[in-house]
Amino acid sequence: MGLFGTVAKTVFFAVPVSATFFDLIGTIVSVEGVSMQPVLNPDSARHRSTDYVFLNRWAANSLQFQRGEVVSLV
């Protein structure tokens, strides 16, 4: 089969699995700037900082929200 066949099999398996995971379960994104202070990036006024958050699409699809949670419209 060779190297090309192995790479092709890996890509054809990994891309749909990754896309399904990110679409149904969630993804990790970065938050920069002062728009979410003080919850996220509390020190960004003094220096550039980045926080990373997990966007839980599983809970969003099942409408499991609680008071005080940050909601992102993607």
CHARMM-style PDB file with segment names, atoms N, HN, CA, C and O in Angstrom:
ATOM      1  N   MET     1       0.822  -1.189   0.000  1.00  0.00      PROA
ATOM      2  CA  MET     1       0.000   0.000   0.000  1.00  0.00      PROA
ATOM      3  C   MET     1       0.864   1.250   0.000  1.00  0.00      PROA
ATOM      4  O   MET     1       0.561   2.207  -0.713  1.00  0.00      PROA
ATOM      5  N   GLY     2       1.900   1.258   0.762  1.00  0.00      PROA
ATOM      6  HN  GLY     2       2.146   0.481   1.340  1.00  0.00      PROA
ATOM      7  CA  GLY     2       2.834   2.372   0.739  1.00  0.00      PROA
ATOM      8  C   GLY     2       2.451   3.501   1.677  1.00  0.00      PROA
ATOM      9  O   GLY     2       1.441   3.460   2.381  1.00  0.00      PROA
ATOM     10  N   LEU     3       3.299   4.499   1.651  1.00  0.00      PROA
ATOM     11  HN  LEU     3       4.119   4.532   1.079  1.00  0.00      PROA
ATOM     12  CA  LEU     3       3.135   5.648   2.535  1.00  0.00      PROA
ATOM     13  C   LEU     3       1.875   6.447   2.201  1.00  0.00      PROA
ATOM     14  O   LEU     3       1.151   6.863   3.106  1.00  0.00      PROA
ATOM     15  N   PHE     4       1.609   6.665   0.917  1.00  0.00      PROA
ATOM     16  HN  PHE     4       2.197   6.327   0.182  1.00  0.00      PROA
ATOM     17  CA  PHE     4       0.431   7.442   0.515  1.00  0.00      PROA
ATOM     18  C   PHE     4      -0.860   6.777   0.992  1.00  0.00      PROA
ATOM     19  O   PHE     4      -1.767   7.457   1.472  1.00  0.00      PROA
ATOM     20  N   GLY     5      -0.944   5.492   0.865  1.00  0.00      PROA
ATOM     21  HN  GLY     5      -0.208   4.939   0.476  1.00  0.00      PROA
ATOM     22  CA  GLY     5      -2.138   4.767   1.299  1.00  0.00      PROA
ATOM     23  C   GLY     5      -2.348   4.858   2.798  1.00  0.00      PROA
ATOM     24  O   GLY     5      -3.476   5.019   3.264  1.00  0.00      PROA
ATOM     25  N   THR     6      -1.267   4.755   3.549  1.00  0.00      PROA
ATOM     26  HN  THR     6      -0.351   4.625   3.170  1.00  0.00      PROA
ATOM     27  CA  THR     6      -1.355   4.854   5.004  1.00  0.00      PROA
ATOM     28  C   THR     6      -1.807   6.246   5.430  1.00  0.00      PROA
ATOM     29  O   THR     6      -2.665   6.388   6.302  1.00  0.00      PROA
ATOM     30  N   VAL     7      -1.228   7.267   4.813  1.00  0.00      PROA
ATOM     31  HN  VAL     7      -0.532   7.152   4.105  1.00  0.00      PROA
ATOM     32  CA  VAL     7      -1.611   8.645   5.130  1.00  0.00      PROA
ATOM     33  C   VAL     7      -3.064   8.893   4.740  1.00  0.00      PROA
ATOM     34  O   VAL     7      -3.807   9.524   5.492  1.00  0.00      PROA
ATOM     35  N   ALA     8      -3.471   8.407   3.585  1.00  0.00      PROA
ATOM     36  HN  ALA     8      -2.868   7.894   2.975  1.00  0.00      PROA
ATOM     37  CA  ALA     8      -4.848   8.597   3.121  1.00  0.00      PROA
ATOM     38  C   ALA     8      -5.841   7.924   4.068  1.00  0.00      PROA
ATOM     39  O   ALA     8      -6.874   8.509   4.392  1.00  0.00      PROA
ATOM     40  N   LYS     9      -5.544   6.708   4.512  1.00  0.00      PROA
ATOM     41  HN  LYS     9      -4.705   6.233   4.249  1.00  0.00      PROA
ATOM     42  CA  LYS     9      -6.429   6.016   5.454  1.00  0.00      PROA
ATOM     43  C   LYS     9      -6.543   6.789   6.765  1.00  0.00      PROA
ATOM     44  O   LYS     9      -7.628   6.916   7.333  1.00  0.00      PROA
ATOM     45  N   THR    10      -5.422   7.297   7.231  1.00  0.00      PROA
ATOM     46  HN  THR    10      -4.541   7.194   6.770  1.00  0.00      PROA
ATOM     47  CA  THR    10      -5.417   8.052   8.479  1.00  0.00      PROA
ATOM     48  C   THR    10      -6.246   9.322   8.347  1.00  0.00      PROA
ATOM     49  O   THR    10      -7.040   9.643   9.231  1.00  0.00      PROA
ATOM     50  N   VAL    11      -6.064  10.038   7.255  1.00  0.00      PROA
ATOM     51  HN  VAL    11      -5.419   9.778   6.537  1.00  0.00      PROA
ATOM     52  CA  VAL    11      -6.804  11.282   7.040  1.00  0.00      PROA
ATOM     53  C   VAL    11      -8.290  11.001   6.886  1.00  0.00      PROA
ATOM     54  O   VAL    11      -9.116  11.696   7.477  1.00  0.00      PROA
ATOM     55  N   PHE    12      -8.636   9.994   6.102  1.00  0.00      PROA
ATOM     56  HN  PHE    12      -7.965   9.429   5.622  1.00  0.00      PROA
ATOM     57  CA  PHE    12     -10.046   9.677   5.881  1.00  0.00      PROA
ATOM     58  C   PHE    12     -10.740   9.189   7.148  1.00  0.00      PROA
ATOM     59  O   PHE    12     -11.965   9.258   7.245  1.00  0.00      PROA
ATOM     60  N   PHE    13      -9.976   8.698   8.115  1.00  0.00      PROA
ATOM     61  HN  PHE    13      -8.981   8.642   8.036  1.00  0.00      PROA
ATOM     62  CA  PHE    13     -10.552   8.309   9.400  1.00  0.00      PROA
ATOM     63  C   PHE    13     -10.573   9.487  10.369  1.00  0.00      PROA
ATOM     64  O   PHE    13     -11.583   9.722  11.034  1.00  0.00      PROA
ATOM     65  N   ALA    14      -9.468  10.231  10.457  1.00  0.00      PROA
ATOM     66  HN  ALA    14      -8.648  10.041   9.917  1.00  0.00      PROA
ATOM     67  CA  ALA    14      -9.314  11.270  11.470  1.00  0.00      PROA
ATOM     68  C   ALA    14     -10.202  12.489  11.221  1.00  0.00      PROA
ATOM     69  O   ALA    14     -10.735  13.062  12.171  1.00  0.00      PROA
ATOM     70  N   VAL    15     -10.367  12.887   9.980  1.00  0.00      PROA
ATOM     71  HN  VAL    15      -9.934  12.421   9.209  1.00  0.00      PROA
ATOM     72  CA  VAL    15     -11.140  14.099   9.692  1.00  0.00      PROA
ATOM     73  C   VAL    15     -12.608  13.949  10.095  1.00  0.00      PROA
ATOM     74  O   VAL    15     -13.118  14.822  10.797  1.00  0.00      PROA
ATOM     75  N   PRO    16     -13.308  12.897   9.692  1.00  0.00      PROA
ATOM     76  CA  PRO    16     -14.712  12.787  10.120  1.00  0.00      PROA
ATOM     77  C   PRO    16     -14.883  12.601  11.631  1.00  0.00      PROA
ATOM     78  O   PRO    16     -15.826  13.128  12.222  1.00  0.00      PROA
ATOM     79  N   VAL    17     -13.980  11.859  12.244  1.00  0.00      PROA
ATOM     80  HN  VAL    17     -13.214  11.431  11.764  1.00  0.00      PROA
ATOM     81  CA  VAL    17     -14.070  11.652  13.694  1.00  0.00      PROA
ATOM     82  C   VAL    17     -13.854  12.975  14.424  1.00  0.00      PROA
ATOM     83  O   VAL    17     -14.593  13.296  15.354  1.00  0.00      PROA
ATOM     84  N   SER    18     -12.851  13.741  14.013  1.00  0.00      PROA
ATOM     85  HN  SER    18     -12.250  13.480  13.258  1.00  0.00      PROA
ATOM     86  CA  SER    18     -12.583  15.041  14.638  1.00  0.00      PROA
ATOM     87  C   SER    18     -13.733  16.007  14.425  1.00  0.00      PROA
ATOM     88  O   SER    18     -14.147  16.691  15.361  1.00  0.00      PROA
ATOM     89  N   ALA    19     -14.253  16.073  13.213  1.00  0.00      PROA
ATOM     90  HN  ALA    19     -13.917  15.517  12.452  1.00  0.00      PROA
ATOM     91  CA  ALA    19     -15.366  16.980  12.918  1.00  0.00      PROA
ATOM     92  C   ALA    19     -16.599  16.624  13.743  1.00  0.00      PROA
ATOM     93  O   ALA    19     -17.290  17.512  14.242  1.00  0.00      PROA
ATOM     94  N   THR    20     -16.875  15.343  13.885  1.00  0.00      PROA
ATOM     95  HN  THR    20     -16.314  14.622  13.479  1.00  0.00      PROA
ATOM     96  CA  THR    20     -18.018  14.912  14.688  1.00  0.00      PROA
ATOM     97  C   THR    20     -17.820  15.272  16.152  1.00  0.00      PROA
ATOM     98  O   THR    20     -18.750  15.743  16.806  1.00  0.00      PROA
ATOM     99  N   PHE    21     -16.615  15.053  16.671  1.00  0.00      PROA
ATOM    100  HN  PHE    21     -15.859  14.671  16.139  1.00  0.00      PROA
ATOM    101  CA  PHE    21     -16.328  15.395  18.065  1.00  0.00      PROA
ATOM    102  C   PHE    21     -16.519  16.884  18.305  1.00  0.00      PROA
ATOM    103  O   PHE    21     -17.205  17.278  19.249  1.00  0.00      PROA
ATOM    104  N   PHE    22     -15.916  17.721  17.454  1.00  0.00      PROA
ATOM    105  HN  PHE    22     -15.359  17.402  16.688  1.00  0.00      PROA
ATOM    106  CA  PHE    22     -16.011  19.170  17.641  1.00  0.00      PROA
ATOM    107  C   PHE    22     -17.437  19.674  17.463  1.00  0.00      PROA
ATOM    108  O   PHE    22     -17.819  20.660  18.094  1.00  0.00      PROA
ATOM    109  N   ASP    23     -18.223  19.029  16.629  1.00  0.00      PROA
ATOM    110  HN  ASP    23     -17.913  18.228  16.117  1.00  0.00      PROA
ATOM    111  CA  ASP    23     -19.593  19.459  16.380  1.00  0.00      PROA
ATOM    112  C   ASP    23     -20.553  19.019  17.486  1.00  0.00      PROA
ATOM    113  O   ASP    23     -21.474  19.762  17.826  1.00  0.00      PROA
ATOM    114  N   LEU    24     -20.359  17.839  18.048  1.00  0.00      PROA
ATOM    115  HN  LEU    24     -19.611  17.235  17.772  1.00  0.00      PROA
ATOM    116  CA  LEU    24     -21.298  17.296  19.027  1.00  0.00      PROA
ATOM    117  C   LEU    24     -20.860  17.473  20.478  1.00  0.00      PROA
ATOM    118  O   LEU    24     -21.691  17.763  21.338  1.00  0.00      PROA
ATOM    119  N   ILE    25     -19.588  17.304  20.760  1.00  0.00      PROA
ATOM    120  HN  ILE    25     -18.913  17.068  20.061  1.00  0.00      PROA
ATOM    121  CA  ILE    25     -19.101  17.306  22.141  1.00  0.00      PROA
ATOM    122  C   ILE    25     -18.625  18.690  22.565  1.00  0.00      PROA
ATOM    123  O   ILE    25     -19.123  19.234  23.551  1.00  0.00      PROA
ATOM    124  N   GLY    26     -17.680  19.264  21.846  1.00  0.00      PROA
ATOM    125  HN  GLY    26     -17.275  18.822  21.045  1.00  0.00      PROA
ATOM    126  CA  GLY    26     -17.172  20.583  22.204  1.00  0.00      PROA
ATOM    127  C   GLY    26     -15.804  20.836  21.629  1.00  0.00      PROA
ATOM    128  O   GLY    26     -15.230  19.990  20.943  1.00  0.00      PROA
ATOM    129  N   THR    27     -15.292  22.010  21.917  1.00  0.00      PROA
ATOM    130  HN  THR    27     -15.758  22.697  22.475  1.00  0.00      PROA
ATOM    131  CA  THR    27     -13.988  22.402  21.413  1.00  0.00      PROA
ATOM    132  C   THR    27     -13.341  23.382  22.384  1.00  0.00      PROA
ATOM    133  O   THR    27     -14.023  23.989  23.210  1.00  0.00      PROA
ATOM    134  N   ILE    28     -12.033  23.534  22.283  1.00  0.00      PROA
ATOM    135  HN  ILE    28     -11.479  23.041  21.612  1.00  0.00      PROA
ATOM    136  CA  ILE    28     -11.286  24.465  23.115  1.00  0.00      PROA
ATOM    137  C   ILE    28     -10.990  25.706  22.283  1.00  0.00      PROA
ATOM    138  O   ILE    28     -10.496  25.602  21.160  1.00  0.00      PROA
ATOM    139  N   VAL    29     -11.293  26.885  22.835  1.00  0.00      PROA
ATOM    140  HN  VAL    29     -11.695  26.969  23.747  1.00  0.00      PROA
ATOM    141  CA  VAL    29     -11.048  28.143  22.136  1.00  0.00      PROA
ATOM    142  C   VAL    29     -10.326  29.104  23.072  1.00  0.00      PROA
ATOM    143  O   VAL    29     -10.376  28.954  24.293  1.00  0.00      PROA
ATOM    144  N   SER    30      -9.657  30.088  22.487  1.00  0.00      PROA
ATOM    145  HN  SER    30      -9.616  30.210  21.496  1.00  0.00      PROA
ATOM    146  CA  SER    30      -8.963  31.099  23.280  1.00  0.00      PROA
ATOM    147  C   SER    30      -9.820  32.355  23.386  1.00  0.00      PROA
ATOM    148  O   SER    30     -10.558  32.707  22.465  1.00  0.00      PROA
ATOM    149  N   VAL    31      -9.705  33.017  24.526  1.00  0.00      PROA
ATOM    150  HN  VAL    31      -9.106  32.732  25.274  1.00  0.00      PROA
ATOM    151  CA  VAL    31     -10.417  34.270  24.779  1.00  0.00      PROA
ATOM    152  C   VAL    31      -9.368  35.330  25.062  1.00  0.00      PROA
ATOM    153  O   VAL    31      -8.576  35.196  25.994  1.00  0.00      PROA
ATOM    154  N   GLU    32      -9.365  36.385  24.257  1.00  0.00      PROA
ATOM    155  HN  GLU    32     -10.009  36.495  23.500  1.00  0.00      PROA
ATOM    156  CA  GLU    32      -8.402  37.472  24.422  1.00  0.00      PROA
ATOM    157  C   GLU    32      -9.146  38.779  24.612  1.00  0.00      PROA
ATOM    158  O   GLU    32     -10.274  38.935  24.145  1.00  0.00      PROA
ATOM    159  N   GLY    33      -8.515  39.714  25.296  1.00  0.00      PROA
ATOM    160  HN  GLY    33      -7.598  39.587  25.675  1.00  0.00      PROA
ATOM    161  CA  GLY    33      -9.089  41.038  25.428  1.00  0.00      PROA
ATOM    162  C   GLY    33      -9.849  41.246  26.721  1.00  0.00      PROA
ATOM    163  O   GLY    33      -9.881  40.378  27.593  1.00  0.00      PROA
ATOM    164  N   VAL    34     -10.463  42.421  26.827  1.00  0.00      PROA
ATOM    165  HN  VAL    34     -10.437  43.126  26.118  1.00  0.00      PROA
ATOM    166  CA  VAL    34     -11.102  42.836  28.075  1.00  0.00      PROA
ATOM    167  C   VAL    34     -12.611  42.630  28.078  1.00  0.00      PROA
ATOM    168  O   VAL    34     -13.267  42.980  29.059  1.00  0.00      PROA
ATOM    169  N   SER    35     -13.168  42.086  27.037  1.00  0.00      PROA
ATOM    170  HN  SER    35     -12.635  41.801  26.240  1.00  0.00      PROA
ATOM    171  CA  SER    35     -14.624  42.009  26.924  1.00  0.00      PROA
ATOM    172  C   SER    35     -15.269  41.112  27.976  1.00  0.00      PROA
ATOM    173  O   SER    35     -16.439  41.307  28.304  1.00  0.00      PROA
ATOM    174  N   MET    36     -14.546  40.146  28.510  1.00  0.00      PROA
ATOM    175  HN  MET    36     -13.596  39.987  28.245  1.00  0.00      PROA
ATOM    176  CA  MET    36     -15.125  39.221  29.487  1.00  0.00      PROA
ATOM    177  C   MET    36     -14.567  39.426  30.900  1.00  0.00      PROA
ATOM    178  O   MET    36     -14.707  38.544  31.747  1.00  0.00      PROA
ATOM    179  N   GLN    37     -13.943  40.563  31.162  1.00  0.00      PROA
ATOM    180  HN  GLN    37     -13.829  41.279  30.474  1.00  0.00      PROA
ATOM    181  CA  GLN    37     -13.406  40.807  32.492  1.00  0.00      PROA
ATOM    182  C   GLN    37     -14.528  41.005  33.493  1.00  0.00      PROA
ATOM    183  O   GLN    37     -15.574  41.523  33.102  1.00  0.00      PROA
ATOM    184  N   PRO    38     -14.392  40.642  34.715  1.00  0.00      PROA
ATOM    185  CA  PRO    38     -13.269  40.022  35.398  1.00  0.00      PROA
ATOM    186  C   PRO    38     -13.303  38.501  35.383  1.00  0.00      PROA
ATOM    187  O   PRO    38     -12.401  37.867  35.929  1.00  0.00      PROA
ATOM    188  N   VAL    39     -14.327  37.895  34.769  1.00  0.00      PROA
ATOM    189  HN  VAL    39     -15.060  38.411  34.325  1.00  0.00      PROA
ATOM    190  CA  VAL    39     -14.434  36.436  34.768  1.00  0.00      PROA
ATOM    191  C   VAL    39     -13.277  35.814  34.002  1.00  0.00      PROA
ATOM    192  O   VAL    39     -12.626  34.893  34.494  1.00  0.00      PROA
ATOM    193  N   LEU    40     -13.021  36.313  32.801  1.00  0.00      PROA
ATOM    194  HN  LEU    40     -13.551  37.061  32.401  1.00  0.00      PROA
ATOM    195  CA  LEU    40     -11.921  35.819  31.975  1.00  0.00      PROA
ATOM    196  C   LEU    40     -10.940  36.963  31.735  1.00  0.00      PROA
ATOM    197  O   LEU    40     -11.343  38.122  31.648  1.00  0.00      PROA
ATOM    198  N   ASN    41      -9.671  36.642  31.630  1.00  0.00      PROA
ATOM    199  HN  ASN    41      -9.343  35.700  31.701  1.00  0.00      PROA
ATOM    200  CA  ASN    41      -8.601  37.618  31.392  1.00  0.00      PROA
ATOM    201  C   ASN    41      -8.575  38.743  32.431  1.00  0.00      PROA
ATOM    202  O   ASN    41      -8.647  39.912  32.053  1.00  0.00      PROA
ATOM    203  N   PRO    42      -8.477  38.430  33.709  1.00  0.00      PROA
ATOM    204  CA  PRO    42      -8.494  39.490  34.718  1.00  0.00      PROA
ATOM    205  C   PRO    42      -7.275  40.408  34.660  1.00  0.00      PROA
ATOM    206  O   PRO    42      -7.340  41.534  35.153  1.00  0.00      PROA
ATOM    207  N   ASP    43      -6.162  39.956  34.070  1.00  0.00      PROA
ATOM    208  HN  ASP    43      -6.109  39.041  33.669  1.00  0.00      PROA
ATOM    209  CA  ASP    43      -4.935  40.756  34.037  1.00  0.00      PROA
ATOM    210  C   ASP    43      -4.659  41.379  32.681  1.00  0.00      PROA
ATOM    211  O   ASP    43      -3.565  41.903  32.474  1.00  0.00      PROA
ATOM    212  N   SER    44      -5.597  41.346  31.750  1.00  0.00      PROA
ATOM    213  HN  SER    44      -6.486  40.919  31.917  1.00  0.00      PROA
ATOM    214  CA  SER    44      -5.280  41.797  30.397  1.00  0.00      PROA
ATOM    215  C   SER    44      -5.105  43.306  30.303  1.00  0.00      PROA
ATOM    216  O   SER    44      -4.575  43.784  29.301  1.00  0.00      PROA
ATOM    217  N   ALA    45      -5.526  44.076  31.299  1.00  0.00      PROA
ATOM    218  HN  ALA    45      -5.957  43.687  32.113  1.00  0.00      PROA
ATOM    219  CA  ALA    45      -5.306  45.520  31.268  1.00  0.00      PROA
ATOM    220  C   ALA    45      -3.823  45.835  31.446  1.00  0.00      PROA
ATOM    221  O   ALA    45      -3.321  46.806  30.880  1.00  0.00      PROA
ATOM    222  N   ARG    46      -3.124  45.018  32.231  1.00  0.00      PROA
ATOM    223  HN  ARG    46      -3.532  44.230  32.691  1.00  0.00      PROA
ATOM    224  CA  ARG    46      -1.705  45.245  32.480  1.00  0.00      PROA
ATOM    225  C   ARG    46      -0.818  44.618  31.417  1.00  0.00      PROA
ATOM    226  O   ARG    46       0.182  45.210  31.013  1.00  0.00      PROA
ATOM    227  N   HSD    47      -1.169  43.449  30.970  1.00  0.00      PROA
ATOM    228  HN  HSD    47      -1.982  42.967  31.297  1.00  0.00      PROA
ATOM    229  CA  HSD    47      -0.380  42.769  29.938  1.00  0.00      PROA
ATOM    230  C   HSD    47      -1.303  41.868  29.143  1.00  0.00      PROA
ATOM    231  O   HSD    47      -2.375  41.480  29.606  1.00  0.00      PROA
ATOM    232  N   ARG    48      -0.873  41.551  27.961  1.00  0.00      PROA
ATOM    233  HN  ARG    48      -0.001  41.867  27.585  1.00  0.00      PROA
ATOM    234  CA  ARG    48      -1.701  40.720  27.078  1.00  0.00      PROA
ATOM    235  C   ARG    48      -1.789  39.307  27.652  1.00  0.00      PROA
ATOM    236  O   ARG    48      -0.773  38.645  27.862  1.00  0.00      PROA
ATOM    237  N   SER    49      -3.001  38.864  27.897  1.00  0.00      PROA
ATOM    238  HN  SER    49      -3.826  39.402  27.726  1.00  0.00      PROA
ATOM    239  CA  SER    49      -3.186  37.518  28.428  1.00  0.00      PROA
ATOM    240  C   SER    49      -4.277  36.812  27.641  1.00  0.00      PROA
ATOM    241  O   SER    49      -5.155  37.443  27.052  1.00  0.00      PROA
ATOM    242  N   THR    50      -4.201  35.522  27.645  1.00  0.00      PROA
ATOM    243  HN  THR    50      -3.488  35.010  28.123  1.00  0.00      PROA
ATOM    244  CA  THR    50      -5.165  34.700  26.932  1.00  0.00      PROA
ATOM    245  C   THR    50      -5.651  33.604  27.864  1.00  0.00      PROA
ATOM    246  O   THR    50      -4.849  32.926  28.507  1.00  0.00      PROA
ATOM    247  N   ASP    51      -6.948  33.432  27.936  1.00  0.00      PROA
ATOM    248  HN  ASP    51      -7.599  33.982  27.414  1.00  0.00      PROA
ATOM    249  CA  ASP    51      -7.540  32.315  28.661  1.00  0.00      PROA
ATOM    250  C   ASP    51      -8.090  31.330  27.644  1.00  0.00      PROA
ATOM    251  O   ASP    51      -8.502  31.708  26.548  1.00  0.00      PROA
ATOM    252  N   TYR    52      -8.087  30.075  28.022  1.00  0.00      PROA
ATOM    253  HN  TYR    52      -7.752  29.768  28.913  1.00  0.00      PROA
ATOM    254  CA  TYR    52      -8.636  29.034  27.162  1.00  0.00      PROA
ATOM    255  C   TYR    52      -9.857  28.440  27.846  1.00  0.00      PROA
ATOM    256  O   TYR    52      -9.830  28.134  29.038  1.00  0.00      PROA
ATOM    257  N   VAL    53     -10.919  28.281  27.084  1.00  0.00      PROA
ATOM    258  HN  VAL    53     -10.942  28.529  26.115  1.00  0.00      PROA
ATOM    259  CA  VAL    53     -12.163  27.742  27.624  1.00  0.00      PROA
ATOM    260  C   VAL    53     -12.636  26.586  26.750  1.00  0.00      PROA
ATOM    261  O   VAL    53     -12.318  26.507  25.564  1.00  0.00      PROA
ATOM    262  N   PHE    54     -13.400  25.698  27.366  1.00  0.00      PROA
ATOM    263  HN  PHE    54     -13.659  25.762  28.330  1.00  0.00      PROA
ATOM    264  CA  PHE    54     -13.994  24.581  26.641  1.00  0.00      PROA
ATOM    265  C   PHE    54     -15.443  24.930  26.345  1.00  0.00      PROA
ATOM    266  O   PHE    54     -16.234  25.137  27.265  1.00  0.00      PROA
ATOM    267  N   LEU    55     -15.794  24.996  25.067  1.00  0.00      PROA
ATOM    268  HN  LEU    55     -15.151  24.828  24.320  1.00  0.00      PROA
ATOM    269  CA  LEU    55     -17.174  25.241  24.668  1.00  0.00      PROA
ATOM    270  C   LEU    55     -17.895  23.902  24.644  1.00  0.00      PROA
ATOM    271  O   LEU    55     -17.678  23.086  23.749  1.00  0.00      PROA
ATOM    272  N   ASN    56     -18.744  23.685  25.622  1.00  0.00      PROA
ATOM    273  HN  ASN    56     -18.921  24.348  26.350  1.00  0.00      PROA
ATOM    274  CA  ASN    56     -19.443  22.416  25.794  1.00  0.00      PROA
ATOM    275  C   ASN    56     -20.708  22.407  24.938  1.00  0.00      PROA
ATOM    276  O   ASN    56     -21.750  22.908  25.360  1.00  0.00      PROA
ATOM    277  N   ARG    57     -20.618  21.851  23.764  1.00  0.00      PROA
ATOM    278  HN  ARG    57     -19.772  21.444  23.420  1.00  0.00      PROA
ATOM    279  CA  ARG    57     -21.769  21.801  22.866  1.00  0.00      PROA
ATOM    280  C   ARG    57     -22.764  20.722  23.284  1.00  0.00      PROA
ATOM    281  O   ARG    57     -23.946  20.809  22.953  1.00  0.00      PROA
ATOM    282  N   TRP    58     -22.299  19.714  24.003  1.00  0.00      PROA
ATOM    283  HN  TRP    58     -21.338  19.643  24.272  1.00  0.00      PROA
ATOM    284  CA  TRP    58     -23.191  18.650  24.465  1.00  0.00      PROA
ATOM    285  C   TRP    58     -24.246  19.234  25.404  1.00  0.00      PROA
ATOM    286  O   TRP    58     -25.434  18.948  25.260  1.00  0.00      PROA
ATOM    287  N   ALA    59     -23.815  20.044  26.358  1.00  0.00      PROA
ATOM    288  HN  ALA    59     -22.849  20.276  26.475  1.00  0.00      PROA
ATOM    289  CA  ALA    59     -24.752  20.669  27.293  1.00  0.00      PROA
ATOM    290  C   ALA    59     -25.639  21.681  26.581  1.00  0.00      PROA
ATOM    291  O   ALA    59     -26.814  21.824  26.921  1.00  0.00      PROA
ATOM    292  N   ALA    60     -25.090  22.380  25.603  1.00  0.00      PROA
ATOM    293  HN  ALA    60     -24.136  22.264  25.327  1.00  0.00      PROA
ATOM    294  CA  ALA    60     -25.891  23.361  24.862  1.00  0.00      PROA
ATOM    295  C   ALA    60     -26.972  22.671  24.043  1.00  0.00      PROA
ATOM    296  O   ALA    60     -28.089  23.178  23.943  1.00  0.00      PROA
ATOM    297  N   ASN    61     -26.657  21.526  23.457  1.00  0.00      PROA
ATOM    298  HN  ASN    61     -25.750  21.114  23.538  1.00  0.00      PROA
ATOM    299  CA  ASN    61     -27.653  20.805  22.668  1.00  0.00      PROA
ATOM    300  C   ASN    61     -28.779  20.259  23.535  1.00  0.00      PROA
ATOM    301  O   ASN    61     -29.917  20.148  23.078  1.00  0.00      PROA
ATOM    302  N   SER    62     -28.472  19.918  24.781  1.00  0.00      PROA
ATOM    303  HN  SER    62     -27.548  20.008  25.152  1.00  0.00      PROA
ATOM    304  CA  SER    62     -29.505  19.389  25.671  1.00  0.00      PROA
ATOM    305  C   SER    62     -30.094  20.470  26.581  1.00  0.00      PROA
ATOM    306  O   SER    62     -30.864  20.170  27.493  1.00  0.00      PROA
ATOM    307  N   LEU    63     -29.722  21.742  26.324  1.00  0.00      PROA
ATOM    308  HN  LEU    63     -29.097  21.986  25.583  1.00  0.00      PROA
ATOM    309  CA  LEU    63     -30.245  22.904  27.063  1.00  0.00      PROA
ATOM    310  C   LEU    63     -30.030  22.790  28.568  1.00  0.00      PROA
ATOM    311  O   LEU    63     -30.935  23.081  29.351  1.00  0.00      PROA
ATOM    312  N   GLN    64     -28.839  22.370  28.972  1.00  0.00      PROA
ATOM    313  HN  GLN    64     -28.104  22.134  28.336  1.00  0.00      PROA
ATOM    314  CA  GLN    64     -28.492  22.249  30.386  1.00  0.00      PROA
ATOM    315  C   GLN    64     -27.701  23.482  30.825  1.00  0.00      PROA
ATOM    316  O   GLN    64     -26.486  23.408  31.012  1.00  0.00      PROA
ATOM    317  N   PHE    65     -28.379  24.598  30.986  1.00  0.00      PROA
ATOM    318  HN  PHE    65     -29.366  24.658  30.833  1.00  0.00      PROA
ATOM    319  CA  PHE    65     -27.731  25.830  31.412  1.00  0.00      PROA
ATOM    320  C   PHE    65     -28.024  26.075  32.882  1.00  0.00      PROA
ATOM    321  O   PHE    65     -29.072  25.686  33.397  1.00  0.00      PROA
ATOM    322  N   GLN    66     -27.078  26.728  33.548  1.00  0.00      PROA
ATOM    323  HN  GLN    66     -26.227  27.045  33.129  1.00  0.00      PROA
ATOM    324  CA  GLN    66     -27.271  27.098  34.944  1.00  0.00      PROA
ATOM    325  C   GLN    66     -26.952  28.573  35.108  1.00  0.00      PROA
ATOM    326  O   GLN    66     -26.198  29.149  34.324  1.00  0.00      PROA
ATOM    327  N   ARG    67     -27.522  29.164  36.112  1.00  0.00      PROA
ATOM    328  HN  ARG    67     -28.134  28.696  36.749  1.00  0.00      PROA
ATOM    329  CA  ARG    67     -27.291  30.576  36.386  1.00  0.00      PROA
ATOM    330  C   ARG    67     -25.805  30.825  36.639  1.00  0.00      PROA
ATOM    331  O   ARG    67     -25.162  30.070  37.368  1.00  0.00      PROA
ATOM    332  N   GLY    68     -25.262  31.879  36.038  1.00  0.00      PROA
ATOM    333  HN  GLY    68     -25.784  32.492  35.445  1.00  0.00      PROA
ATOM    334  CA  GLY    68     -23.871  32.248  36.231  1.00  0.00      PROA
ATOM    335  C   GLY    68     -22.922  31.695  35.190  1.00  0.00      PROA
ATOM    336  O   GLY    68     -21.741  32.042  35.204  1.00  0.00      PROA
ATOM    337  N   GLU    69     -23.385  30.857  34.294  1.00  0.00      PROA
ATOM    338  HN  GLU    69     -24.344  30.575  34.282  1.00  0.00      PROA
ATOM    339  CA  GLU    69     -22.521  30.296  33.263  1.00  0.00      PROA
ATOM    340  C   GLU    69     -22.355  31.280  32.110  1.00  0.00      PROA
ATOM    341  O   GLU    69     -23.254  32.067  31.813  1.00  0.00      PROA
ATOM    342  N   VAL    70     -21.204  31.222  31.475  1.00  0.00      PROA
ATOM    343  HN  VAL    70     -20.474  30.583  31.717  1.00  0.00      PROA
ATOM    344  CA  VAL    70     -20.935  32.031  30.293  1.00  0.00      PROA
ATOM    345  C   VAL    70     -21.430  31.254  29.084  1.00  0.00      PROA
ATOM    346  O   VAL    70     -21.095  30.082  28.913  1.00  0.00      PROA
ATOM    347  N   VAL    71     -22.230  31.908  28.244  1.00  0.00      PROA
ATOM    348  HN  VAL    71     -22.503  32.860  28.383  1.00  0.00      PROA
ATOM    349  CA  VAL    71     -22.791  31.263  27.057  1.00  0.00      PROA
ATOM    350  C   VAL    71     -22.203  31.927  25.829  1.00  0.00      PROA
ATOM    351  O   VAL    71     -22.159  33.154  25.745  1.00  0.00      PROA
ATOM    352  N   SER    72     -21.752  31.132  24.880  1.00  0.00      PROA
ATOM    353  HN  SER    72     -21.787  30.135  24.948  1.00  0.00      PROA
ATOM    354  CA  SER    72     -21.161  31.633  23.640  1.00  0.00      PROA
ATOM    355  C   SER    72     -22.031  31.228  22.465  1.00  0.00      PROA
ATOM    356  O   SER    72     -22.415  30.066  22.342  1.00  0.00      PROA
ATOM    357  N   LEU    73     -22.339  32.175  21.609  1.00  0.00      PROA
ATOM    358  HN  LEU    73     -22.027  33.119  21.709  1.00  0.00      PROA
ATOM    359  CA  LEU    73     -23.092  31.883  20.396  1.00  0.00      PROA
ATOM    360  C   LEU    73     -22.096  31.706  19.264  1.00  0.00      PROA
ATOM    361  O   LEU    73     -21.438  32.659  18.847  1.00  0.00      PROA
ATOM    362  N   VAL    74     -21.991  30.500  18.778  1.00  0.00      PROA
ATOM    363  HN  VAL    74     -22.525  29.725  19.117  1.00  0.00      PROA
ATOM    364  CA  VAL    74     -21.004  30.186  17.740  1.00  0.00      PROA
ATOM    365  C   VAL    74     -21.720  29.844  16.457  1.00  0.00      PROA
ATOM    366  OT1 VAL    74     -21.075  29.548  15.450  1.00  0.00      PROA
TER     367      VAL     74
END
